[in-house]
Amino acid sequence: MIEGFNTRAAEVNRLLRGPATAFVLVTTAEPHTIETAIDFHHELTAGGFPVAGIVANRVLAFPRLTEAEQGLAGWDEPLRRKLVKNYGDLCDLSRREPPCPQAVA
């Protein structure tokens, strides 16, 4: 039983470090979670695990803009309509998020 476990563990280890595998770390835009993601990134890379990127998974504030402010004049109507709707959806979503912490210099 132990031999089978060791064989499977070695195979998983090989796959996790292989060229077809990469980790994507997901964090929020808060200082503590960013620090944690950076620390985890260092641990993964030090252990030989490939990291493809880091995603800050939090919507920041989107100000309401008029169409003129959005700079979409002259765009194709279907694309312009989709972009304006997308931006409006992001504005609505950002208002449901808790306030973002102030940036730390």
N, C-alpha and C positions, 0 to 999 in steps of 0.2 A: 504494500500500500504506500509506504513512504517513497519507494523508488518511483512509482507512478506520479505521486505528487511532485517530487523533485523534477521529473521530466516535464510535466505540464508547467510548472513554475518557470523553468528555464526557457520553454517555448514562449510563454507570455512575456518574459523579460526580453527575449530576442525581438519579438514583434513590437513591443513598446519603444525599443531603441532603433528599430529598423527605418530604412529610408522612406517607406510608405506610410509612416505614422508621424504625427506631430500633435502637440498639445496646443490648445487655444485657451488662455486664461481669461476668465470673465470676472470683472470687478465693478464696483460703483465708483462714482467720482468723489468719494469721501477720502480724506487723507489717511485714515487708519486702514481702510480696505486697499487703497493703492499701495501702501507700505507692505501689507500682507502679500499682495500679488507680486510685488517686486521681490520680496524675500523668497516666495515660492518659485518664481522664475529662476532665481539664483540657485536654489536647491535642485530644480529639475535639470538645468544646464550642467551643473557640477556633477550630477549623477549620469550624464550622458543622454538625457532625454531631450529630443528635439522640441523646441517651442516655436510655433508658427506665428504667434501674435498674442496681443492682449486687447480685449474689448472692454471699454468702459460702458457698462450697460445701465445707463441712466439718462433720461431725457433732460436736457438743460432747458432753461427758459427760452421760448421763442416769442419775440414780440409780434403783436398783430401789425401787419403791414397792408397798406393799400396796394392795389395792383400796380399802380405807377411806381411805388417804392420797391416792389418786388422786381422791377426791371424786366417785365415780361411783354412789354408792348412790342408788337410786330412778330410774336411767336405764333406758330400754327395754333388755331383755336382748340382743337382736341388736346394737344399737349399742354397748352396754357391752362386749360380748365383742369386737367389732371394735376398739374403742379400746384395750382392754387388750392385745390381740394386737399392734396397731400400736406401742404404747408398748414392749412387750417386744422387738419387732423393732428399734426404735431403740436400746434399751439394748444389745442384742447388737451392733449395728453400731458404736455408739460405743466399745465395748470393743476393737474391731479397729483403731480409728484410733490413730495415734501421740498421745502426750499433747499437749494444747494448751499453747502458751506462756503464761506469766503475762501478765495484762493489764498494759499500760503506761499509767501515769497521766499 
